[in-house]
């Protein structure tokens, strides 16, 4: 019996594709390999959004497909979600985190859960086999921005860049997990710093929603108007932030200035920080995010060793805005 090795077979197939007698050679190009499935996963947080419906919608002809056609999932009690695209879709997409029958979000200023009644979105230029997308008020700003035009991968990237530019003084980076991750004992101090800053800025959103009259609804009423609930205040603040973007590349200067003033006025001295502990569980640690000692204590309470916390805390504090 004659065995044909993989290499020999490849050679035979290659040669059989060549023309003879001096004619032109024809070389076929292999078709691109499309993964059998693709997935989008991440965390939804204003505070942490629990038990919400999560849709991942393909962008079709410049707009998100109808909700009924989107792939779907549910966020867990840690805000995490994972949605599989069974058709192996690899184009641009919009993630929607929508209220379900028992959806809540964490109020970082009190450590309690309040009803989640709004929709927050995020956009991604391309879905791959494993794609990570964090859904926050900042990602909602980008989704709102890009929704003003015919959506494609380039415009999604431009919208994300425009929001990050608008939020530059607060150091907002939408690629960063909206909680502090102490797995591997917080060995990556640079990443820990970016995560801590994201937590701080999200806490400022919650505080501004409650304390500032600079964030207003579409009718010009302050989000913290008398008689409003915490859920209404949070939803109003997120909508006001989204309204800062007047196109996928520009922000309204007056609205942006008011939003930044509202957030900068918040002194984050008493919040509950969401922390991923070494065992993967989520802890809500009380912290004064302006104090190195308090931040170090919070991280040690979440399982970080004394030496690791002491070695990284100055880097973390120095990198927050």
Secondary structure, 3 states (H helix, E strand, C coil): CCCCCHHHHHHHHHHHCCCCCCCCCCCCCCCCCCCCCEEEEEEEECCEEECCEEEEEEEECCEECCHHHCEEEECCCCCEEEEEECCCCCCCEEEEEECCCCCEEEECCCCEEEECCCCEEEEECCCCCCEECCECHHHHHHHHHHCCCCCCHHHHHHHHHHHHHHCHHHCCCCCCCCCEECHHHHCCHHHHHHHHHHHHHHHHHHHHHHHCCCCECCCCCECCCCCCCHHHHHHHHHHHHHCCECCCCCECHHHHHHHHHHHHCCCCCCEEEEEECCCCCEEEEEECCCCHHHHHHHHHHCCCCHHHHHHHHHHHHHHCC
